[in-house]
């Protein structure tokens, strides 16, 4: 008995769940044709309610019905009208569609990259349907009569990480007339070649991945460098990265020229490892990466002044514009003249820095001494760099218990190409034995508060045993006596 009850209960639950699922599927599967049929039925209900209301209005005037019956028919009319309008709005929502006509990347007067998105309302079919009811526009709300889509929100998103990359983050279009276009204009916060355009309207969210077109209204190349300002030591080089982007539909060849750079400074423009002076974009390629290498001279002068920025420009021009300024390319252009040059321009800066270099010169780095003696030598400290050396110290790296003396101990400053003599005395330890030892001469110095690499020298010292003078004299006397004895002995033998 209990099993039958449980079985019946399960069956009822399954029937109820099936009914709910069927109702949901039926509701979810309603397409546009179903909405149209429901709309016609709602229209018929509305007409019936309207006719009933008008009849009751006459009967009320003749006092044939009560005020309560009249109000009931009025409320029923309003209810049917609302149902009818809901279906109309639902139909508009199903049929309405916003297309992305165009997404164009361009530059404004300040050089900022922007994107202009053109969208279009595509609901003409809905208007044709609504025209069937043009004699009944009294039921339509003003929004229905106008055929507009209201509150269209447009945003630009990075495809890779789904992060908004535009300012404003979201652009609101108040309304779009049926079949008309509207424009949403953004500043790009991150330079992209392709992105996602997101549309929000009528409760819908539409996403489209777009490859940006280039604004071909002018034939130009944009050029930029993230390393636009650099420091470099004299006799060294600086490398600038150059990013080029074409805003043109033409396949012209473009020329690269450097303006306002002093003659003492040379340069190379490289595409990978090849030197170039002109470029051409292949079909479908709108960007290029180049590098500019600038070589500083060995010495400063009246124009190349240390620590003083040198401003110059890298320009990418059409052949026509290049030929206009070619004859004047060696002169210094003013800011206004640079501004009037048609083409891509990037302002660059290089700051020459002097480099400290120290040299240690010694006439003799090998010495022989006796046990107990000292080494006295003189070295020359020379500034072989391009910046003044400060706080120069000569340091000795010696074996344990050795002693030294350096005079002067500190050289406060030394200008380029100047030199100073330093006297060094090295005394081995008292118990130092016979043999060879090495002493390293090192230097410490600063140039523009930067440590200068040391120029190390190695002094080799050969220590020999000290010979006793008294013993030498004795040995010499014995040798002389021996020789005299031999001579005398020889003379005596010869007289016999």
C-alpha positions in Angstrom: 0.0 0.0 0.0 2.8 2.4 1.0 4.7 1.4 -2.2 1.7 2.4 -4.3 1.4 5.7 -2.5 5.1 6.4 -3.1 4.8 5.4 -6.7 1.8 7.7 -7.3 3.6 10.5 -5.6 6.7 10.1 -7.8 4.4 10.0 -10.9 2.7 13.2 -9.9 6.1 14.9 -9.4 7.3 13.7 -12.8 4.1 14.9 -14.4 4.4 18.3 -12.7 8.1 18.6 -13.7 7.3 17.6 -17.3 4.5 20.2 -17.5 6.8 22.9 -16.2 9.5 21.9 -18.6 7.1 21.9 -21.5 5.7 25.3 -20.5 9.3 26.7 -20.3 10.3 25.1 -23.6 7.1 26.4 -25.2 7.8 29.9 -23.9 11.5 29.8 -24.8 10.8 28.5 -28.4 8.5 31.3 -29.4 9.9 32.8 -32.5 9.0 36.0 -34.3 6.1 34.3 -36.1 4.5 33.3 -32.8 4.9 36.8 -31.5 3.1 38.1 -34.7 0.2 35.7 -34.1 0.0 36.7 -30.4 0.1 40.3 -31.6 -2.9 39.8 -33.8 -4.9 38.1 -31.1 -4.0 40.9 -28.7 -5.2 43.4 -31.3 -8.5 41.7 -31.6 -8.9 41.6 -27.8 -8.1 45.3 -27.7 -10.7 46.1 -30.3 -13.3 44.1 -28.5 -12.5 45.8 -25.2 -12.6 49.2 -26.9 -15.9 48.5 -28.5 -17.3 47.3 -25.2 -16.0 50.5 -23.5 -17.6 52.8 -26.0 -20.9 50.9 -25.7 -20.8 51.1 -21.9 -20.0 54.8 -22.2 -23.3 55.4 -24.1 -25.2 53.2 -21.7 -23.8 55.1 -18.8 -25.0 58.4 -20.4 -28.5 56.8 -20.7 -28.2 55.5 -17.1 -28.6 51.9 -18.3 -25.6 50.6 -16.4 -23.9 51.4 -13.2 -20.7 53.4 -12.8 -19.0 50.3 -11.4 -19.7 48.4 -14.7 -18.4 51.3 -16.7 -15.2 51.5 -14.7 -14.7 47.8 -15.1 -14.9 48.0 -18.9 -12.6 51.0 -18.8 -10.0 49.0 -16.8 -10.3 46.0 -19.1 -9.6 48.3 -22.1 -6.5 49.7 -20.5 -5.4 46.2 -19.6 -5.8 45.0 -23.2 -4.1 48.1 -24.5 -1.1 47.4 -22.3 -0.9 43.7 -23.4 -1.0 44.9 -27.0 1.8 47.4 -26.4 3.9 44.8 -24.6 3.8 42.6 -27.6 4.6 45.4 -29.9 7.7 46.3 -27.9 8.6 42.6 -27.8 8.4 42.4 -31.6 10.5 45.5 -31.9 13.1 44.1 -29.6 13.2 40.8 -31.5 13.5 42.5 -34.9 15.8 45.4 -33.9 19.5 45.1 -34.8 22.5 47.4 -34.6 25.2 46.8 -37.2 28.8 48.0 -37.0 29.3 49.7 -40.3 32.9 50.8 -39.8 35.6 51.2 -37.2 38.4 53.6 -38.2 41.6 54.4 -36.4 42.9 57.9 -36.8 45.0 60.6 -35.2 43.8 63.9 -33.8 45.6 67.2 -33.9 47.5 66.4 -30.7 48.8 63.1 -32.0 46.4 61.0 -29.9 45.2 57.7 -31.4 41.4 57.6 -31.7 38.8 55.2 -33.0 35.6 56.3 -34.8 32.9 53.6 -34.7 30.0 54.0 -37.1 26.8 51.9 -36.2 23.6 51.6 -38.1 20.0 50.7 -37.1 18.7 47.8 -39.2 15.0 47.5 -38.3 13.3 48.5 -41.6 11.3 45.3 -41.7 9.7 46.1 -38.4 8.6 49.5 -39.7 6.9 47.7 -42.7 5.0 45.6 -40.2 4.0 48.6 -38.0 2.7 50.4 -41.1 -0.1 47.8 -41.2 -1.5 49.5 -38.1 -1.0 53.1 -39.2 -4.8 53.7 -38.7 -4.4 52.7 -35.1 -1.5 54.8 -34.0 -3.5 55.9 -31.0 -2.3 52.6 -29.4 1.4 53.3 -30.1 3.6 55.0 -27.6 5.8 57.9 -29.0 8.8 55.5 -29.0 6.9 53.1 -31.2 5.8 55.8 -33.6 9.3 57.2 -34.0 10.9 53.8 -34.9 14.0 54.7 -32.8 16.3 52.5 -30.8 17.0 54.2 -27.5 20.1 54.1 -25.3 22.7 52.2 -27.4 25.9 51.8 -25.4 29.2 51.2 -27.2 32.6 50.2 -25.7 36.0 49.0 -27.0 37.6 45.9 -25.4 40.9 44.2 -25.7 40.2 40.8 -27.3 43.0 39.1 -25.3 42.0 40.0 -21.7 38.6 41.6 -22.1 39.7 44.9 -20.6 38.2 48.2 -21.8 40.9 50.2 -23.6 39.1 53.4 -24.5 38.1 56.7 -23.1 35.3 57.1 -22.4 35.0 53.6 -21.2 31.4 53.5 -22.6 29.9 55.8 -25.2 26.1 56.3 -25.0 24.1 57.0 -28.1 20.7 58.4 -26.9 18.8 57.1 -29.9 19.2 55.9 -33.5 16.4 56.5 -36.0 15.4 53.5 -38.0 17.8 52.9 -40.9 20.1 55.8 -39.8 23.7 55.8 -38.6 25.3 57.1 -35.4 29.0 57.6 -34.5 30.8 56.8 -31.3 34.2 58.4 -30.9 36.9 57.1 -28.5 40.5 57.8 -27.5 42.6 54.6 -27.4 44.2 54.1 -24.1 46.3 51.2 -25.5 47.4 51.2 -29.2 45.8 48.2 -30.9 45.4 46.9 -34.5 42.3 44.9 -33.7 39.8 45.0 -30.8 36.3 44.0 -29.8 33.3 46.4 -30.2 30.7 45.7 -27.6 27.1 46.9 -28.1 24.4 47.0 -25.4 20.8 47.9 -26.4 17.2 46.6 -25.8 18.6 44.2 -23.2 20.9 42.7 -25.7 24.7 42.4 -25.7 26.4 42.1 -29.0 30.2 41.6 -29.4 32.2 41.9 -32.6 35.9 41.4 -33.2 37.1 44.1 -35.5 40.3 44.8 -37.5 40.6 48.6 -37.4 40.7 50.5 -40.7 43.1 53.3 -41.2 41.9 56.9 -41.9 43.1 57.4 -45.4 41.9 61.0 -45.6 45.5 62.1 -45.5 48.6 60.3 -46.7 50.7 60.2 -43.6 52.9 58.0 -41.4 52.9 58.2 -37.6 56.2 57.7 -35.9 56.9 57.3 -32.2 59.7 56.2 -29.9 59.4 55.1 -26.3 63.1 55.9 -25.8 62.8 59.5 -27.0 65.4 60.9 -24.5 68.7 59.2 -23.8 72.1 59.9 -22.2 75.3 58.6 -23.8 79.0 59.0 -23.1 81.2 60.8 -25.6 82.7 58.3 -28.2 79.7 56.0 -27.5 76.3 55.5 -29.2 72.6 55.7 -28.3 69.9 53.6 -29.9 66.2 54.8 -30.3 63.4 52.4 -31.2 61.1 53.7 -33.9 57.5 52.5 -34.4 55.9 53.5 -37.7 52.2 53.2 -38.5 50.7 54.0 -41.9 47.5 56.0 -42.1 47.0 55.8 -45.9 45.6 53.6 -48.6 48.4 54.4 -51.0 51.5 52.3 -51.6 53.9 55.2 -51.7 57.5 55.0 -50.8 58.5 57.1 -47.8 61.8 58.8 -47.0 63.4 59.0 -43.6 65.3 62.1 -42.7 67.0 63.4 -39.5 66.6 67.1 -38.8 68.5 69.5 -36.5 71.2 67.0 -35.6 74.7 68.6 -35.4 77.2 67.5 -38.1 79.6 66.1 -35.5 77.0 63.5 -34.6 76.5 60.7 -37.2 73.7 58.2 -37.3 72.4 55.0 -39.0 68.7 54.0 -39.5 68.4 50.2 -39.4 65.7 47.8 -40.4 66.8 44.7 -38.6 70.5 44.8 -39.5 70.2 46.7 -42.8 70.8 50.4 -43.2 67.8 52.1 -44.8 66.9 55.7 -45.9 63.4 54.9 -47.3 60.7 52.4 -46.6 57.6 50.8 -48.3 54.8 49.0 -46.6 53.7 45.8 -48.2 50.1 44.9 -48.8 48.2 44.4 -45.6 51.1 45.6 -43.4 50.5 49.0 -41.7 53.3 49.0 -39.0 57.1 48.8 -39.0 59.8 48.6 -36.4 63.1 50.5 -37.1 66.0 51.6 -34.9 68.0 54.8 -35.0 71.7 54.6 -33.9 73.3 57.9 -33.0 77.1 58.1 -32.6 78.7 60.8 -30.4 82.2 62.2 -31.2 85.2 61.6 -28.9 85.4 65.2 -27.6 83.0 68.0 -26.7 83.1 71.4 -28.4 81.0 74.6 -28.6 78.0 72.7 -30.0 78.4 69.3 -28.3 78.4 70.5 -24.7 78.4 67.9 -21.9 75.2 67.6 -19.9 73.4 69.9 -22.3 70.5 68.2 -24.2 70.5 68.2 -28.0 67.1 68.1 -29.5 66.5 66.8 -33.0 63.7 65.2 -35.1 63.2 62.0 -37.1 60.7 62.6 -39.9 59.0 60.1 -42.3 57.9 62.0 -45.5 56.5 61.3 -48.9 58.9 61.9 -51.8 57.1 65.1 -52.6 57.5 66.6 -49.1 61.1 65.2 -48.8 62.2 67.0 -52.0 60.8 70.3 -50.6 63.0 70.3 -47.6 66.0 68.4 -48.9 68.0 71.6 -49.8 67.5 72.9 -46.3 68.0 69.7 -44.4 71.4 70.9 -43.1 70.0 74.0 -41.4 68.3 74.2 -38.0 64.5 74.2 -38.3 62.4 76.2 -35.8 59.5 74.6 -34.0 57.0 76.4 -36.3 58.9 75.2 -39.4 58.9 71.6 -38.1 55.2 71.8 -37.4 54.5 72.9 -41.0 56.3 69.9 -42.5 53.7 67.4 -43.7 54.5 63.9 -42.4 55.2 61.9 -39.4 57.7 63.5 -36.9 59.1 62.5 -33.6 61.0 64.8 -31.3 64.2 63.1 -29.9 66.8 64.1 -27.4 70.3 63.1 -26.6 72.4 64.3 -23.6 76.2 63.9 -24.0 77.9 62.7 -20.9 81.7 62.8 -20.3 83.4 59.6 -19.3 86.1 59.3 -16.7 89.1 57.2 -17.6 92.2 56.8 -15.5 95.6 55.6 -16.6 98.6 54.6 -14.4 102.0 54.7 -16.1 105.2 53.5 -14.5 108.7 53.5 -16.1 109.6 50.2 -14.3 107.4 47.5 -12.8 110.3 45.1 -11.9 112.6 45.7 -9.0 115.4 43.7 -7.4 116.3 44.4 -3.7 118.2 42.9 -0.9 116.6 41.6 2.2 115.7 44.6 4.5 115.7 47.1 1.6 112.7 49.1 0.2 111.4 49.9 -3.2 111.0 53.5 -4.2 109.2 54.2 -7.5 107.3 57.0 -9.2 104.1 56.5 -11.2 102.1 59.0 -13.3 98.3 59.2 -12.9 96.7 60.5 -16.1 93.1 61.5 -16.9 92.5 59.8 -20.3 88.8 60.5 -20.3 86.5 63.3 -21.2 85.3 64.3 -17.7 87.2 65.6 -14.6 88.3 63.0 -12.2 87.6 63.7 -8.5 89.1 62.2 -5.3 91.7 60.0 -6.8 93.4 57.5 -4.5 96.3 55.2 -5.2 96.0 51.9 -3.2 98.4 49.0 -2.9 97.5 45.4 -2.6 100.5 43.9 -0.8 101.5 40.7 1.1 100.8 40.5 4.8 102.9 42.8 7.1 104.3 44.8 4.2 104.2 48.6 4.5 103.8 51.4 2.0 103.7 55.1 1.7 101.9 57.0 -1.1 102.5 60.7 -1.7 100.2 62.5 -2.3 97.6 60.3 -0.6 94.6 62.1 -2.3 94.3 63.9 -5.6 91.3 66.1 -5.3 90.7 66.7 -9.0 92.3 66.0 -12.3 91.1 67.6 -15.6 91.0 65.6 -18.9 94.4 65.1 -20.5 96.2 66.2 -17.3 98.6 64.1 -15.2 100.1 64.0 -11.7 103.2 62.2 -10.4 102.8 60.0 -7.3 105.8 58.7 -5.3 105.4 55.2 -3.8 107.6 53.5 -1.2 107.2 49.7 -0.6 108.8 48.0 2.4 108.7 44.2 2.7 108.1 42.6 6.1 111.2 42.4 8.4 111.1 38.6 8.3 110.5 38.4 4.6 112.6 35.7 3.0 114.3 35.5 -0.3 112.1 35.2 -3.4 109.7 37.0 -5.7 106.6 38.9 -4.6 103.9 40.9 -6.4 102.3 44.2 -5.4 99.2 45.5 -7.2 98.7 49.2 -7.7 95.0 50.1 -7.8 93.2 53.4 -8.1 89.9 54.8 -6.9 88.2 57.8 -8.5 84.9 59.4 -9.3 83.6 61.2 -12.4 80.3 62.9 -12.2 79.6 60.9 -9.0 80.1 57.7 -10.9 82.9 55.3 -10.0 85.7 55.0 -12.6 87.1 51.7 -13.5 90.5 51.1 -11.9 93.7 50.8 -14.1 95.6 48.1 -12.2 99.3 47.6 -12.5 101.4 44.8 -11.1 104.8 45.4 -9.6 107.1 42.4 -9.4 109.8 42.6 -6.6 112.7 40.1 -6.5 114.2 39.9 -3.0 117.8 38.5 -2.7 119.9 37.7 0.3 122.2 40.4 1.6 126.0 39.6 1.3 128.3 40.2 4.4 131.0 42.8 3.4 133.5 41.6 6.1 133.5 38.1 4.8 133.9 39.4 1.3 137.0 41.4 2.3 138.5 38.3 4.1 137.9 36.2 1.1 139.5 38.7 -1.2 142.5 39.0 1.2 142.9 35.2 1.3 142.7 35.1 -2.5 145.3 37.8 -2.8 147.6 36.0 -0.3 147.1 32.7 -2.1 148.0 34.3 -5.4 151.1 36.1 -3.9 152.2 32.8 -2.3 152.0 30.9 -5.6 154.0 33.6 -7.3 156.7 33.6 -4.7 156.9 29.8 -4.7 157.2 29.8 -8.5 160.1 32.3 -8.4 162.0 30.2 -5.9 161.6 27.1 -7.9 162.8 28.8 -11.0 166.1 30.0 -9.3 167.2 26.5 -8.4 
